[in-house]
């Protein structure tokens, strides 16, 4: 069993020694998803395994983050300075780099249940070791794999006025459930080791994430070498992404609940939601231009077009940085409470944030408190701010300073005394955001570190089972969650969608895993369980593959992540398809309606051939303008060309890098086919920059004075790419 105080060490080698002494040389190491990996400890343990082949190390985790290096010589030249600027002071996860390079030693295996999208498509070792599991089952599966060591980076509590505590901060998602199971395993006779690595750069998040440091066996602390947190830069939001986010923002119900995932589609939704709230006239100009209410009447019943007077509550396995911007903008303001009865009264408007004697009367009527009041009632009322903090219960009476009050709510004199001396002003202790984990830009981490205590206390980082699941018993019950998650909008992205209503989000039909199921299934299923909730899957209508445009709405596909019986709402840049409860013909037609017009005839013909759509059906004319030009025209209706920028929340790239990124992307597209590659190379060979127009860009790429044939060709390719695109920085229109 864990000692009263953990072993405190400042040396990583001593930490590894202590772990091996506890569990031996057969180690199954469980690590948090994403940010919370204790890099110093993990690197030391991995190096020890590389040096000692008698150690058998199995690392089980998800989302091992690595700085991008680039594949081609041009990508490496572009990414080098950028990577050094963002990640130069952050130690790299050496096992992850070795996994990427296919150079793990024979005595080390790495299994992940969620990949960074597309990162291991061509890595057969990782494809074989992938563990397919729902996020809510990850702890169960970690235990089944025999985890005997857990490592996590945590925030120290001492400097935040919490001595003896640490914060799981970015990753209570699995750890809150895993740690007690590990102790149970230890009690049953299996040696275990729990290692916490302190890092003062981690924001100290309280609520459920703050735990006693003695729940760990070993605490590794060397504050002089605290390193910055791994950041995920903002991705550019394309016009298509913006319009998808715009449609999704029209489905948010004031006073409702929001879950959203990472990436440009999630950022686009957040931007349009803030636009709807803060610049409603501009937002409505686009809304009216697209005739959204007429074309997609679902927004009238399920969403809205006005600013958020009641606000939203966030409940998302990943607390993306967008939730911070929603908090800052005054959208994320709906507070929820950890009592189902109280939350139900708030939902029905029978209790408001403002505290009055009516508050006590309603609570008494609903049998949530007694009259005369009892000690437990007073404690509960004080915790909620209904009573002032200095109100106490002594000898059957309320004491407020020198005053002693009767607790009979039916007595007029007692009521008046309670009103004057004991009542607080407004409810306290509400939560506006429940999150399981976070990863984001450094700007986001800094914002969390600087949040005033009162705002930080309104954010509860907690177990993923609390967030993704309705039925867990540890942190809350189904009735409480249903009361908190009114008008739930669970918004996730897919890669493809079939006409029958199945979503393809995590893998390909040849068996290769792109990312992982994560929590998408849980949120889709929850939307069908909760009254008034909707699942919204977003996807771009098309992609470019092999230099050609390809539809992401397909007739069928050999793999699915979300089965068709869970179909609900689907959004592309061309509109909203409401599929819930619809017959198959309507499902097929509504999806064809929001497909790119280049692919609508073929999709319709396939549907007719399968007997799913009547042979008499013809595409209506107003369906047939689903083009990129129409997307840009719609966004232009806002009347401000900066209303939908590529980087609404900041950018880690310089203007020069954005221009280069656009040029390199154009080159990549042009060389996607053999014919395109030969044509591009032929054109590039004739390029020169005699006027010095591109000198600064070539200097940034290290190609001012290229040596060798390869470098000279790279120089010509960069000039060609810049000439083909707009060489003037334009952060409002580019993708990197």
N, C-alpha and C positions, 0 to 999 in steps of 0.2 A: 504493500500500500504506500501511497505517497507520504512523505514526511510532513511534519507541521510546516516546515519551510523548505523550499526547493534548493537544490544545490546551485550555487551561483558561481559562474565561471566567466572568465574574460578571454580565454584562449580556445580557438576552434578545435585544435588537436586534442586538448584536454576534454572538450565536449564529446568528441567522437570516441575517445577512450572510455568515457563514462557510459555512453550508450552501449558500446560493445560489452562492457563489464556487466551491464544489466541484462542484455538480451542475447548476447553471443554474436556469432558471425553470420547467422542467417537472418537477414533483416528485410522485412517488408515495410517500406516507408510510405506512409500516407501524407500527402502534402495538399494544402489548399489550392483551389482553383485560382489561376491568375496571380494577383498582386501579392497575396499573403505568404508566398514561399520564403523561408528563411535562407537567403542566398549564401551567406557565409557558412552556415552549418552544412547545408546541402552540398556545397562545393567541396568542403573538407571531407565529408563522408564519401562522396563520389570519388575523390582523388585517392582516399584510403583504399577503396575497393579496386581502383585501377592498379594501385601499387601492391595489393595483397590479393592474389587470385583465390585464396581460401575463403574470402568473404563472398557471400552470395547476396547480392543487393537487388531487390525488386522495388522500383519506384512506381507508385500508383497515384495519379493526379489528373489534372485537366488543365488545358490552356497554359502551356509553358511558354512564357513570353520571351521573344528574342528581338533584338534590334535588327531591322532589315539591312541586308547587305547588297541586294541586287544580284541578278543573274548574269546579264550580258555585261560587256566591258563598259558600255555607255551607262547602264544602270548603276554599276559600281562607282563610276566617276561622279554620278549625280548624288548617290546616296551617301558616299563617304563623308563629306563635310557635314551633311545634315545629321547623320547618325552620330558623329563625334560631338556635335553641338548638343543633341538631345540626350545621348546615352553615355557620353564619355566618362562620366563620374559614377556610373552604375555598374557594379560587378555583374558579369554575365553568368547565367546559369550554364555551367560547363557541360552538364549532362545533356541539356537541351541542344546545345550547339553540336555535340557529338552525335545525338540522335539525328539531327538535320543532315549531318555529313556522313551518316552511316558508319560511324566508327566506335560504337559502344563495344567495350570488352565483353568476352563471352560470359563473364560472371555477373553482368549487369543487364537487367531488363527494365524497360519503361512501358507502362500501360496507361493510356489516357482514355477518359470517357468523353472528352470534348476537345477537338482540335481548333486552333485558329483556322478560319475558313480557307480551305484549299491548300494548307501548308504541307500536308503529307499525302497528297493525292498520288504521288509517284514514289512514295517511300513504302516498299513492301513490308519491311520489318514492322513499322508502326501500324500499317493496315492489318497485319496479323495480330498484333498485340492490343488493338483497340477493344475497349469494353463498351458495349452498347447498353445504356441504361438511362432511365428517366432520372432527372436530377434528384427527385424525391427518394429514389432508391439507391442513390450513390453510397450513402453510409452503410446500408445493408450489404451492398456488394463489396465495399472496402473491407468490412469485417469478414465476409466470406472468403476473401482473398488472403486472409491471415495477417492483416496489418498488426505489427507489434511495436512500431515506432511512429510517432506523429511529430511533425515539426511545423512551427508556424511563426511568422513574424508578427509581433505585437507592439502596441504602443505602451510605453511605461506610464504608470499612473501617478508616480510620486510628484512629478512636476505639474500635474493637473489637480493637485489636492486630493489624490486618491492613493495614499501609500498602501502597499500590500495588494494593490490591484493592477491588472493590465487590461488593455482593451484589445479584443479580437479585431476591432476596427474594420478593415476591408473584408474580413472573411469569418464572420460567425456562422455563415451559411450551413456548413457541414459540421464544424468543430463543436458547436453547442450540443449536437446529438452524438458526435463521435466520442468526445472525452469521457462521458459517463459509461459508455459501452466498453471503452478501453479499461476503465477501472474495474468493471465487472469481469472482464477477461482476466485481469490481473488477480482478482479475488478467487477465480476458478483455477489458478495455478500457472497461468502463462505469463512469463516476465514481459513487461512492457516498459516503454520509455516515452515520455511526453516532453518535448523540447520547445521552449519559447525563446525566440531571438528578439531582443529589444531593439527598436529603432525609433528614435525621437522624431523622425520625419513622418511617421504614421500619425494621422489625426486621431486624437483620443475620442472615440465615440462611446457614449455611455449607454444607458438603458440595458438591454439584454447583452450587449457586447462587452460590458465591463464585468470581469470575473476576478476571483482571487488568484494571485500568482501561484499559490500553493497547489492549484489544480494541475500544475506542471511539475515534473520531476527535476528538470534542469532549466535554468534561466541563463542564456548566453548574453552577456552585456559587455560591450566595448564601445562606449559612446563616442570616443574619438574617431572611430571609423564608421559612424552612421552614414549611410549612403542615401542619395535621393531615390524616390520611388520610380518604378518603371512607368512611363507615361504612354498613353495611346493618343497620338495626334488626331486633331479634328480631320475628318474626311470631307472632301469637297461635296457639296450638294448640287447635283445637276438640276436643270429645269424640270426634268421628268420626276426626279425625287421630290422636288418642291411641290409639284402638283399632287403627287400621291399623299404627301404630308398634309396638304391643304384639304383634300377630300376627307382624310381621317380626322382632321381637327373639327370638321362640321358634324362629326358623329359623337363628339364629347358632350355629355350631359352636364349642365351646371349642377354642382352638388354631388358629382359622381366620383368614380374611382378610375385611376389610370395605371396600366402596366405597359411598359414599352421596352424594346430591346435596343442593343447597341447598333451603331452604324449611321450612315447618312440618311436612311429612311426614318430612323427614330429622331435624328436631329432635325429633319425637315418637319416632322410632326410638331416638335416642340416649338420651332420657329413660327409655324403658322398658328399654333395655339396662342402664343404671345401676341402675334399680330392681331388675331381675333379679339384679344382682350384689350390691348393697348391702342391699336390703330384700327378700330372696327370699321371705319369708313373705307379704308383701303381694302381690308379683307372682304367687305361686302361687295365692293366693286368687282372683284374676281368671282365671288359667289353668284352675283347677278349675271355677269357676262356668261357664265357657264350654265345658267338656268338650273342650278343645282336642286333647288326645292321642287321644280317641276319635273326634271329628268330623274331625280332620285328622291322620291318623297319620304324615304326612310329617314332622312336627316331631320325632318319636321317632328317625327314621333320619337326618334331615338337620340337625336343630337340637339343642335341649336346653332344660332347665328349671332347671339348677343355676347357681350363681355360676361365674365364669370363673377356674379355677385356672391354666390355661396362658396365658390372655389372648388378645387379638386383635392382629393386625397390620393397619394401615391402608394401603391402596393406592388412592388416589382422585384423579382429575384435579383436583377441587376439595377442598382441605383446609378443610372447613367448621369453624366454631368448635366444633362438637360433638366433633370429634376431640380438641380440647384438654380438654374435660370428661371424655371417656373416659380420657385420659391421667391426669388429676387423680384420677379415681375408681379407678384401678388396673385398668382393663379393657384399655387399649391398652398391653400389656406384652410381647407376643410379638415378639422381635427376629429379624430376618433378616439374612443375611450375603451378601456379593457374590461368593460362590464356590459353584457348583452342587453340587460334591461334598461340601463341608462342610455345606451346607444340607440335603442329603439325609440325611447321617448324623445331624444334629440332629433332623430330622423322624422318623426311625426310632428315636430315643432311644438311639442308639449313642454319641453324644456329648452331654453336658449342659453347662449353663452353668458348672458347677464344673470346674476344671482339675485333672487328676491325671495320673499316668504312663500310665493307661489311655487318656487322650486321645491321647498320642503314639503309643501302640501301635496304636490304631484308625486313625489317620492314616497310619501306616506300612503297616499291613495293606492299606489301600485305595490305596497307592502315591501318596498326596498329599505325603508327605515321604520322604526317603531316610534310610538309616542306613549309615554315619555321615552325620550331618546336613551339608548344604551351606549356603553363604552365603545362597542364595535361600530355603531352608527357614527359616533363623533370622530373616531379615527378615519373612517371612510370619507366623511364630509370634509374633514380637514385636508385629506390628501387630494381631494378634488377642488379645493379652493372655495367650496361652498361655505365652510367656516374658515375664519382667519387662522393663521398658523399658530397663534399663541393661545387658542382655545383648548382647554383641557377638560377631562371628565373626572371628577373627584367626588366620592361620596354620593353618587347619584345626581350630581348637579354639574352644570357648566361653570368653569372658572375662567374669567378673562381679567388678568391682572388681579386687582383687589376685589373685583366684582364676582358675585356668586349668583347664578341664574337657574331658575326652574326649567325643566326640559319638557314640560307638557305643551305640545303644539296646539292643544285645544283651548289653552288658557290665554285670554287676550293680553294680560299683563306680561306673561312669559313671552309671548310672540313679539311684543313690542321691544322688550329688553333684548331678545335674540336679534331682532332686526337692527337695533342701534349698535349693539356691542359685539355681536358674534359673527354676523354674516360677512362673507367676503364680497368682492365686486364681480368677479367672473370665474367661470370654470377654469381650472388649471390642470396640467398633466396630459393634455391632449397630444396626439401624434399626427403629424401631417404626412409622414413618410415611413413605411416599413420597407427595408431593403435587405437582401441577403448578402450581396457582395458588391464591390465597386471597382472599376478600372476606368481611367480617363486621362485627360491631359494634366500636366503639372499645375496649370492654372486652377483646375478643379480641386486638386489636393490642397493647394494653398488656401483656397476659399473655405474648405472644410476646417483647416487648421485655425483660420481666423474668424470662424462663425462665433457670434456672441453665444454665451452659454444658454440663454433662453431659446435661441433658435436651434442649437445643437440638440437640446433636450427634446425637441419636437421631432427629431429623426431617430428612429429605432432600427439599428442594424440587428438582425435576428436570424433564427434558423430558417433555412429554405423550406422546411416542412410547414412552418407557420404560414409562409407566403404562398407557396405553390399548391398547398393541399388544404382541403376543407376538414379533414378528419383527424388530424394529429391530436394527441392527448396531453402533450407536454406544455404547450404554450397557449392553447385556446381551443374552443370547441366550435362546432359547425354553426351554432346559433349566433355566437359572437362574430364570427367572420362574415356571415351573411348580413348581419346588422351593419358592420363596418363597410362592406364592399358594395354598397348600393350603386346601381347604374354602372356596374363594372364594364370597362372597355379594355380588353386584353389584346394588345396590338403587337403582332410579330410579323416577321418577313419570311417569305418563301422564295425558292429559286424558280420553281415552275408550278403550274396548277393545271390539272386535267379537267376536261369538259365535264366529267362525271362528278367532280367536286373533291378530288383528292389533292393534297398538298405535298410537294416534293421540296424538302427544306434542308436535308442533312446528308444525302448521298446520291450516288449515280446508279443507273440500272445495271452496270457491270460489277456492282458490289463495293466499289470504292467509297470510302467515307470522306465527305467534304468537311464536315464539322462535328455534329452530334445532335442528338435529340434535345439535350438540355432540358429546359422546362416547358418547351412549346406545347407538348401534348397535354401537360398538366393544366396550362392556362386555357387551352381550347376546351378541354373537358369541363373545367370549372365554369366556363361561360355558359355551358349547357345545363349546369346544375343550379347556378345562382339565379334567383328571380331578377329579371330586368337586365341581366348581363349579356354582352355580345363578344364573340371572338371575331377579331378583324385581322385577316392576313393580307399583307401588302406585298406587291411584287411589281417589278418593271415589266412592261408588256413585251419587251424584246431584249435581246442581247446580241453582241457581235461574236460570231464564232467562225474561225477560218476566213476572216475578212468579209463575211456575209451576215446580214441581219437574220436572226432566227427568233421565232415566237417563243415566249415563255408560257403562253397558254397553249397547251397541246391536247390532242385528242386523247391520248393515253400515254402511260409511261410505266416502265418495268419496276419502279420502286416508289413507295410513298412513305411519308412521315406521318401525315394526318389522314386517316381514312375518310372516304366520302360520306359516311353516315354522320360525321361531325362537321360537315360543311356549314358555314354560317355567312360571314360577310367577307368579300374579296375586293380589294381596291388596286387598280392600276392608275397610271397617269390619265386614263381616259374615263374614269368614273368608278361607280360603286355597284357591285353585284350582290344583291341580297338573296342568299340561297337557302336560308333556313326554312324548312318545311315546304319547300317548293317541289313540284313534280319535275321529273328529269328533263322534260322538254324545256321548261322555263330555266332550269339550271344551265343547260347547254346554251340557250339563247342569251341569257344574261351575261354569261362569260364571254361569248362571242362579241357581244355589244361593247365590252371594254378591252377587246384585243386590238392590236395594231391593225389598221385597215388593210395593210398589205397581205395579211394572213387570214382575214375574215372569210373570204370566199372559200378557201381550201378547208378551213375548219367547219364551215357550214355544210360543205359537200360531204365531209366525213361524217358529220352528225346525221345528215339525211340518209347516207348509205347504211348507217348502223340502225336506222329506224327510230332514232331518238328525236328527230325534228320532222315535221310534215314536209312532204315534197313540194307543197304549194308555197312554202314560206320564202319571201324575198327580203333581202337586207333593206331596211328603211334608209332613206337618204341621210337622215340626221345621225345614223350610226357610222357613216362612212367618211367622217372627217377626223379620224383618229390618226393624226400625223404629228411629227415633231414640230412642224410649223404651227399647228393649232395649240400645242403646249405653250410655246413662246408667246403666242398671241394672247392666250388666257392670262399668263403671268403679267403681261404688259398692261392688262386692264386695271391693275392696281394704280397706274398713273405715275409710278415712281420706279425708275429702273433699278434702284437699290432696295426695293421692297423684298426681293428674294435673292439675296447675295449667295455666292458659293460658300462663304465662310461666315455665317452670321454670328458665330460665337468665338471668333478669333482663329488665327492660323499660325502654325509653327514654321511655315515656309516663308521665305522672303518673296517679294514681287518677282525678283529675278528667277528664283527657283520655280515659281508658278509658271512663268513663261517657258522655261526650259521643260518643265513637266508636261506642259501642253504639247510642245514640239516632240518630245520623246514618245508621248502617247500616240501622236499622229504617225510617227515612224513605225511604232509597234503594230499599229493597225494596218499600215501600208505593206508591211513585210510579213503579214500573217500567212500568205500563200507563197508557193515557190515562184510563181510568175510575178507577184507583187514584189518579192524580195529582189529578184533580178532587175526589175524595172527601177526600183528605188536605188539600188546600188549604181546602176548605169547613170541615172540622173545626178546622184550625189557626186560621182567622180568628176563631174564637170563644174561643181560648185566652187566658188571662191568668195572671199570677203575682202575685196580690194579697197572698199571704202572704210573698212573698220567698223561697220555698222554693228557687228555682233561681237566685238572685242571683249566686252565685259562678260558675256555669256560663255565665250570660249575660255576666258580666264577662270571663271567659276568651275568649268569642267576640266581644268588642267590641260587644255588643248591649245594654248596660245602658240607654243612652239613644239609641235608633236615630233617625236622621234620614232622612227620605224614605220613600216607600212600600215600596221594595224591602227596605230594612233592617228596617222594621217587620214586613213579612211574614216575613223570616228569623227575627226574634225569636219570632214566634208559632209558626213551624215548629219551632224548637229546643225551646220549651216543650212543644209537642205530642209531639215525639219523646221527650223526657225523661219525660213523663207516661206514655207508652205502654210504656216500659221501666222497669227498676228503677233509680231515681236514686241508689241507694247504691252506692259503688264496690265492685266484686266482681271482683277480678283473677283469681279462679279459674274464671270462667265466660264471660268476654267475648271477643269478637273485635274487632280494630281494623284 
